[in-house]
Amino acid sequence: MDTGRAIVIASCWLSLALIASVYMVVFADKLGDILFGVFLPIGALVVAGLTVTFFLTSSSEQDKH
């Protein structure tokens, strides 16, 4: 994997962690339901991060062949 793709993946996960932590700080006292208030939004961020990661790593593998 080249350096550019690694930087994109790292910055994606860093921004997702920042968004999730700010979300939890802002909405921690306002959340009524743990499933839809925490696990669904944070889980959606994790799925987005995994999608970006696997897309970029698979496209880098295809470029080598």
Gaussian input, Z-matrix of N, CA and C with variables (Angstrom, degrees):
# hf/3-21g

backbone

0 1
 N
 C     1     B1
 C     2     B2     1     A1
 N     3     B3     2     A2     1     D1
 C     4     B4     3     A3     2     D2
 C     5     B5     4     A4     3     D3
 N     6     B6     5     A5     4     D4
 C     7     B7     6     A6     5     D5
 C     8     B8     7     A7     6     D6
 N     9     B9     8     A8     7     D7
 C    10    B10     9     A9     8     D8
 C    11    B11    10    A10     9     D9
 N    12    B12    11    A11    10    D10
 C    13    B13    12    A12    11    D11
 C    14    B14    13    A13    12    D12
 N    15    B15    14    A14    13    D13
 C    16    B16    15    A15    14    D14
 C    17    B17    16    A16    15    D15
 N    18    B18    17    A17    16    D16
 C    19    B19    18    A18    17    D17
 C    20    B20    19    A19    18    D18
 N    21    B21    20    A20    19    D19
 C    22    B22    21    A21    20    D20
 C    23    B23    22    A22    21    D21
 N    24    B24    23    A23    22    D22
 C    25    B25    24    A24    23    D23
 C    26    B26    25    A25    24    D24
 N    27    B27    26    A26    25    D25
 C    28    B28    27    A27    26    D26
 C    29    B29    28    A28    27    D27
 N    30    B30    29    A29    28    D28
 C    31    B31    30    A30    29    D29
 C    32    B32    31    A31    30    D30
 N    33    B33    32    A32    31    D31
 C    34    B34    33    A33    32    D32
 C    35    B35    34    A34    33    D33
 N    36    B36    35    A35    34    D34
 C    37    B37    36    A36    35    D35
 C    38    B38    37    A37    36    D36
 N    39    B39    38    A38    37    D37
 C    40    B40    39    A39    38    D38
 C    41    B41    40    A40    39    D39
 N    42    B42    41    A41    40    D40
 C    43    B43    42    A42    41    D41
 C    44    B44    43    A43    42    D42
 N    45    B45    44    A44    43    D43
 C    46    B46    45    A45    44    D44
 C    47    B47    46    A46    45    D45
 N    48    B48    47    A47    46    D46
 C    49    B49    48    A48    47    D47
 C    50    B50    49    A49    48    D48
 N    51    B51    50    A50    49    D49
 C    52    B52    51    A51    50    D50
 C    53    B53    52    A52    51    D51
 N    54    B54    53    A53    52    D52
 C    55    B55    54    A54    53    D53
 C    56    B56    55    A55    54    D54
 N    57    B57    56    A56    55    D55
 C    58    B58    57    A57    56    D56
 C    59    B59    58    A58    57    D57
 N    60    B60    59    A59    58    D58
 C    61    B61    60    A60    59    D59
 C    62    B62    61    A61    60    D60
 N    63    B63    62    A62    61    D61
 C    64    B64    63    A63    62    D62
 C    65    B65    64    A64    63    D63
 N    66    B66    65    A65    64    D64
 C    67    B67    66    A66    65    D65
 C    68    B68    67    A67    66    D66
 N    69    B69    68    A68    67    D67
 C    70    B70    69    A69    68    D68
 C    71    B71    70    A70    69    D69
 N    72    B72    71    A71    70    D70
 C    73    B73    72    A72    71    D71
 C    74    B74    73    A73    72    D72
 N    75    B75    74    A74    73    D73
 C    76    B76    75    A75    74    D74
 C    77    B77    76    A76    75    D75
 N    78    B78    77    A77    76    D76
 C    79    B79    78    A78    77    D77
 C    80    B80    79    A79    78    D78
 N    81    B81    80    A80    79    D79
 C    82    B82    81    A81    80    D80
 C    83    B83    82    A82    81    D81
 N    84    B84    83    A83    82    D82
 C    85    B85    84    A84    83    D83
 C    86    B86    85    A85    84    D84
 N    87    B87    86    A86    85    D85
 C    88    B88    87    A87    86    D86
 C    89    B89    88    A88    87    D87
 N    90    B90    89    A89    88    D88
 C    91    B91    90    A90    89    D89
 C    92    B92    91    A91    90    D90
 N    93    B93    92    A92    91    D91
 C    94    B94    93    A93    92    D92
 C    95    B95    94    A94    93    D93
 N    96    B96    95    A95    94    D94
 C    97    B97    96    A96    95    D95
 C    98    B98    97    A97    96    D96
 N    99    B99    98    A98    97    D97
 C   100   B100    99    A99    98    D98
 C   101   B101   100   A100    99    D99
 N   102   B102   101   A101   100   D100
 C   103   B103   102   A102   101   D101
 C   104   B104   103   A103   102   D102
 N   105   B105   104   A104   103   D103
 C   106   B106   105   A105   104   D104
 C   107   B107   106   A106   105   D105
 N   108   B108   107   A107   106   D106
 C   109   B109   108   A108   107   D107
 C   110   B110   109   A109   108   D108
 N   111   B111   110   A110   109   D109
 C   112   B112   111   A111   110   D110
 C   113   B113   112   A112   111   D111
 N   114   B114   113   A113   112   D112
 C   115   B115   114   A114   113   D113
 C   116   B116   115   A115   114   D114
 N   117   B117   116   A116   115   D115
 C   118   B118   117   A117   116   D116
 C   119   B119   118   A118   117   D117
 N   120   B120   119   A119   118   D118
 C   121   B121   120   A120   119   D119
 C   122   B122   121   A121   120   D120
 N   123   B123   122   A122   121   D121
 C   124   B124   123   A123   122   D122
 C   125   B125   124   A124   123   D123
 N   126   B126   125   A125   124   D124
 C   127   B127   126   A126   125   D125
 C   128   B128   127   A127   126   D126
 N   129   B129   128   A128   127   D127
 C   130   B130   129   A129   128   D128
 C   131   B131   130   A130   129   D129
 N   132   B132   131   A131   130   D130
 C   133   B133   132   A132   131   D131
 C   134   B134   133   A133   132   D132
 N   135   B135   134   A134   133   D133
 C   136   B136   135   A135   134   D134
 C   137   B137   136   A136   135   D135
 N   138   B138   137   A137   136   D136
 C   139   B139   138   A138   137   D137
 C   140   B140   139   A139   138   D138
 N   141   B141   140   A140   139   D139
 C   142   B142   141   A141   140   D140
 C   143   B143   142   A142   141   D141
 N   144   B144   143   A143   142   D142
 C   145   B145   144   A144   143   D143
 C   146   B146   145   A145   144   D144
 N   147   B147   146   A146   145   D145
 C   148   B148   147   A147   146   D146
 C   149   B149   148   A148   147   D147
 N   150   B150   149   A149   148   D148
 C   151   B151   150   A150   149   D149
 C   152   B152   151   A151   150   D150
 N   153   B153   152   A152   151   D151
 C   154   B154   153   A153   152   D152
 C   155   B155   154   A154   153   D153
 N   156   B156   155   A155   154   D154
 C   157   B157   156   A156   155   D155
 C   158   B158   157   A157   156   D156
 N   159   B159   158   A158   157   D157
 C   160   B160   159   A159   158   D158
 C   161   B161   160   A160   159   D159
 N   162   B162   161   A161   160   D160
 C   163   B163   162   A162   161   D161
 C   164   B164   163   A163   162   D162
 N   165   B165   164   A164   163   D163
 C   166   B166   165   A165   164   D164
 C   167   B167   166   A166   165   D165
 N   168   B168   167   A167   166   D166
 C   169   B169   168   A168   167   D167
 C   170   B170   169   A169   168   D168
 N   171   B171   170   A170   169   D169
 C   172   B172   171   A171   170   D170
 C   173   B173   172   A172   171   D171
 N   174   B174   173   A173   172   D172
 C   175   B175   174   A174   173   D173
 C   176   B176   175   A175   174   D174
 N   177   B177   176   A176   175   D175
 C   178   B178   177   A177   176   D176
 C   179   B179   178   A178   177   D177
 N   180   B180   179   A179   178   D178
 C   181   B181   180   A180   179   D179
 C   182   B182   181   A181   180   D180
 N   183   B183   182   A182   181   D181
 C   184   B184   183   A183   182   D182
 C   185   B185   184   A184   183   D183
 N   186   B186   185   A185   184   D184
 C   187   B187   186   A186   185   D185
 C   188   B188   187   A187   186   D186
 N   189   B189   188   A188   187   D187
 C   190   B190   189   A189   188   D188
 C   191   B191   190   A190   189   D189
 N   192   B192   191   A191   190   D190
 C   193   B193   192   A192   191   D191
 C   194   B194   193   A193   192   D192

   B1=1.4432
   B2=1.5236
   B3=1.3020
   B4=1.4617
   B5=1.5319
   B6=1.2955
   B7=1.4601
   B8=1.5195
   B9=1.3161
   B10=1.4597
   B11=1.5140
   B12=1.3284
   B13=1.4712
   B14=1.5171
   B15=1.3191
   B16=1.4690
   B17=1.5249
   B18=1.3174
   B19=1.4665
   B20=1.5243
   B21=1.3279
   B22=1.4617
   B23=1.5226
   B24=1.3279
   B25=1.4634
   B26=1.5299
   B27=1.3118
   B28=1.4610
   B29=1.5271
   B30=1.3212
   B31=1.4653
   B32=1.5252
   B33=1.3253
   B34=1.4701
   B35=1.5252
   B36=1.3435
   B37=1.4592
   B38=1.5209
   B39=1.3203
   B40=1.4583
   B41=1.5266
   B42=1.3201
   B43=1.4692
   B44=1.5242
   B45=1.3276
   B46=1.4660
   B47=1.5214
   B48=1.3237
   B49=1.4660
   B50=1.5213
   B51=1.3176
   B52=1.4537
   B53=1.5282
   B54=1.3189
   B55=1.4670
   B56=1.5239
   B57=1.3326
   B58=1.4646
   B59=1.5240
   B60=1.3164
   B61=1.4651
   B62=1.5205
   B63=1.3170
   B64=1.4699
   B65=1.5281
   B66=1.3192
   B67=1.4628
   B68=1.5244
   B69=1.3226
   B70=1.4633
   B71=1.5306
   B72=1.3203
   B73=1.4621
   B74=1.5216
   B75=1.3357
   B76=1.4620
   B77=1.5265
   B78=1.3322
   B79=1.4583
   B80=1.5215
   B81=1.3203
   B82=1.4682
   B83=1.5225
   B84=1.3001
   B85=1.4587
   B86=1.5202
   B87=1.3159
   B88=1.4621
   B89=1.5184
   B90=1.3355
   B91=1.4586
   B92=1.5127
   B93=1.3158
   B94=1.4542
   B95=1.5101
   B96=1.2992
   B97=1.4584
   B98=1.5169
   B99=1.3087
   B100=1.4620
   B101=1.5219
   B102=1.3281
   B103=1.4581
   B104=1.5221
   B105=1.3263
   B106=1.4653
   B107=1.5246
   B108=1.3145
   B109=1.4544
   B110=1.5089
   B111=1.3501
   B112=1.4589
   B113=1.5230
   B114=1.3207
   B115=1.4573
   B116=1.5190
   B117=1.2998
   B118=1.4649
   B119=1.5304
   B120=1.3385
   B121=1.4740
   B122=1.5283
   B123=1.3184
   B124=1.4576
   B125=1.5283
   B126=1.3171
   B127=1.4612
   B128=1.5177
   B129=1.3265
   B130=1.4698
   B131=1.5267
   B132=1.3257
   B133=1.4648
   B134=1.5279
   B135=1.3283
   B136=1.4608
   B137=1.5271
   B138=1.3249
   B139=1.4694
   B140=1.5292
   B141=1.3131
   B142=1.4710
   B143=1.5300
   B144=1.3175
   B145=1.4613
   B146=1.5202
   B147=1.3256
   B148=1.4653
   B149=1.5245
   B150=1.3252
   B151=1.4603
   B152=1.5241
   B153=1.3132
   B154=1.4692
   B155=1.5223
   B156=1.3242
   B157=1.4588
   B158=1.5220
   B159=1.3285
   B160=1.4605
   B161=1.5234
   B162=1.3182
   B163=1.4645
   B164=1.5277
   B165=1.3272
   B166=1.4610
   B167=1.5263
   B168=1.3278
   B169=1.4601
   B170=1.5192
   B171=1.3168
   B172=1.4646
   B173=1.5148
   B174=1.3182
   B175=1.4604
   B176=1.5213
   B177=1.3210
   B178=1.4584
   B179=1.5256
   B180=1.3218
   B181=1.4598
   B182=1.5344
   B183=1.3248
   B184=1.4614
   B185=1.5232
   B186=1.3130
   B187=1.4609
   B188=1.5250
   B189=1.3300
   B190=1.4623
   B191=1.5274
   B192=1.3216
   B193=1.4714
   B194=1.4691
   A1=107.73
   A2=115.62
   A3=118.05
   A4=110.71
   A5=114.63
   A6=121.01
   A7=112.52
   A8=117.23
   A9=120.50
   A10=112.80
   A11=116.03
   A12=119.66
   A13=111.15
   A14=116.99
   A15=120.41
   A16=110.83
   A17=116.70
   A18=120.34
   A19=110.75
   A20=117.49
   A21=120.98
   A22=110.44
   A23=117.48
   A24=120.71
   A25=110.43
   A26=117.57
   A27=120.81
   A28=111.75
   A29=116.78
   A30=119.24
   A31=111.36
   A32=116.91
   A33=120.23
   A34=110.32
   A35=117.16
   A36=120.10
   A37=111.81
   A38=117.93
   A39=120.62
   A40=110.98
   A41=116.43
   A42=119.41
   A43=111.32
   A44=117.84
   A45=119.81
   A46=111.49
   A47=117.01
   A48=120.11
   A49=111.09
   A50=117.07
   A51=121.05
   A52=111.30
   A53=116.64
   A54=120.64
   A55=110.39
   A56=117.62
   A57=120.79
   A58=111.62
   A59=117.40
   A60=118.73
   A61=111.87
   A62=117.49
   A63=119.82
   A64=110.09
   A65=117.18
   A66=121.38
   A67=110.44
   A68=116.89
   A69=119.60
   A70=111.54
   A71=118.25
   A72=120.32
   A73=110.40
   A74=116.62
   A75=120.23
   A76=111.84
   A77=116.69
   A78=119.85
   A79=114.16
   A80=119.00
   A81=120.89
   A82=112.48
   A83=118.56
   A84=119.88
   A85=113.21
   A86=118.59
   A87=122.15
   A88=113.97
   A89=117.20
   A90=120.50
   A91=110.53
   A92=115.67
   A93=119.33
   A94=112.04
   A95=116.99
   A96=121.55
   A97=109.06
   A98=116.53
   A99=120.00
   A100=111.43
   A101=118.17
   A102=120.21
   A103=111.52
   A104=116.54
   A105=119.64
   A106=112.52
   A107=117.64
   A108=120.08
   A109=114.19
   A110=116.18
   A111=119.33
   A112=111.78
   A113=116.28
   A114=119.70
   A115=113.21
   A116=119.06
   A117=120.66
   A118=112.12
   A119=120.80
   A120=118.81
   A121=113.65
   A122=117.37
   A123=119.73
   A124=110.00
   A125=117.17
   A126=120.99
   A127=111.98
   A128=116.71
   A129=120.03
   A130=110.80
   A131=117.29
   A132=120.14
   A133=111.39
   A134=116.68
   A135=120.15
   A136=110.71
   A137=116.49
   A138=119.99
   A139=110.62
   A140=117.29
   A141=120.28
   A142=110.79
   A143=116.88
   A144=120.46
   A145=112.59
   A146=116.35
   A147=119.65
   A148=111.55
   A149=116.95
   A150=120.53
   A151=111.04
   A152=116.46
   A153=120.40
   A154=110.39
   A155=116.64
   A156=120.70
   A157=111.73
   A158=117.33
   A159=120.18
   A160=111.87
   A161=117.73
   A162=119.86
   A163=110.69
   A164=116.54
   A165=119.18
   A166=112.69
   A167=117.02
   A168=117.76
   A169=111.81
   A170=118.56
   A171=119.83
   A172=110.88
   A173=118.18
   A174=118.84
   A175=110.60
   A176=118.31
   A177=119.74
   A178=110.71
   A179=117.81
   A180=120.94
   A181=110.40
   A182=117.41
   A183=120.50
   A184=111.31
   A185=117.82
   A186=120.90
   A187=111.87
   A188=117.11
   A189=121.31
   A190=111.77
   A191=117.45
   A192=120.68
   A193=111.40
   D1=136.42
   D2=-179.46
   D3=-81.99
   D4=168.86
   D5=-173.66
   D6=-65.94
   D7=-35.37
   D8=-178.86
   D9=-63.03
   D10=-43.63
   D11=179.10
   D12=-68.64
   D13=-36.84
   D14=177.79
   D15=-64.54
   D16=-38.35
   D17=177.77
   D18=-66.48
   D19=-40.09
   D20=178.62
   D21=-63.98
   D22=-43.41
   D23=179.98
   D24=-65.30
   D25=-44.69
   D26=-179.94
   D27=-64.39
   D28=-41.48
   D29=179.41
   D30=-69.55
   D31=-32.00
   D32=176.10
   D33=-63.00
   D34=-48.36
   D35=-179.58
   D36=-68.35
   D37=-34.44
   D38=177.25
   D39=-65.56
   D40=-43.01
   D41=179.16
   D42=-68.78
   D43=-36.87
   D44=177.05
   D45=-65.60
   D46=-38.62
   D47=176.79
   D48=-65.89
   D49=-39.17
   D50=177.97
   D51=-65.80
   D52=-44.72
   D53=178.53
   D54=-62.20
   D55=-43.90
   D56=-179.39
   D57=-65.37
   D58=-40.05
   D59=-179.59
   D60=-69.85
   D61=-39.24
   D62=176.63
   D63=-66.12
   D64=-39.56
   D65=177.08
   D66=-58.94
   D67=-44.89
   D68=-178.40
   D69=-69.44
   D70=-34.77
   D71=179.02
   D72=-69.32
   D73=-42.27
   D74=-176.02
   D75=-73.37
   D76=-43.46
   D77=-172.75
   D78=-102.31
   D79=10.71
   D80=-175.88
   D81=-61.34
   D82=-40.87
   D83=-178.52
   D84=-87.16
   D85=-10.93
   D86=-177.74
   D87=-99.31
   D88=-7.48
   D89=-176.64
   D90=-76.73
   D91=125.53
   D92=178.63
   D93=-97.12
   D94=-35.17
   D95=-177.03
   D96=-117.42
   D97=126.19
   D98=-176.10
   D99=-70.32
   D100=-31.67
   D101=-177.54
   D102=-70.69
   D103=-54.68
   D104=-176.77
   D105=-84.26
   D106=-15.55
   D107=-179.94
   D108=-91.03
   D109=-28.77
   D110=-176.24
   D111=-119.88
   D112=-59.41
   D113=-170.95
   D114=-67.56
   D115=-37.30
   D116=-179.38
   D117=-69.85
   D118=-51.25
   D119=179.25
   D120=-66.65
   D121=-43.18
   D122=-179.96
   D123=-69.49
   D124=-36.85
   D125=176.02
   D126=-63.90
   D127=-37.89
   D128=176.83
   D129=-64.82
   D130=-36.98
   D131=176.41
   D132=-66.11
   D133=-39.80
   D134=178.57
   D135=-65.71
   D136=-41.39
   D137=177.48
   D138=-62.86
   D139=-40.17
   D140=177.44
   D141=-63.30
   D142=-41.68
   D143=177.77
   D144=-65.01
   D145=-41.95
   D146=177.20
   D147=-65.20
   D148=-37.40
   D149=178.39
   D150=-62.98
   D151=-47.00
   D152=178.85
   D153=-63.15
   D154=-43.05
   D155=-178.77
   D156=-62.48
   D157=-50.73
   D158=-178.28
   D159=-68.58
   D160=-34.01
   D161=177.70
   D162=-64.52
   D163=-46.33
   D164=-178.21
   D165=-70.84
   D166=-36.75
   D167=178.82
   D168=-72.49
   D169=-34.91
   D170=178.16
   D171=-72.98
   D172=-33.92
   D173=177.69
   D174=-71.57
   D175=-28.61
   D176=176.52
   D177=-72.69
   D178=-33.30
   D179=177.23
   D180=-68.93
   D181=-37.33
   D182=-179.86
   D183=-71.51
   D184=-30.61
   D185=178.74
   D186=-67.25
   D187=-29.34
   D188=-178.43
   D189=-73.37
   D190=-28.29
   D191=-176.72
   D192=-91.01

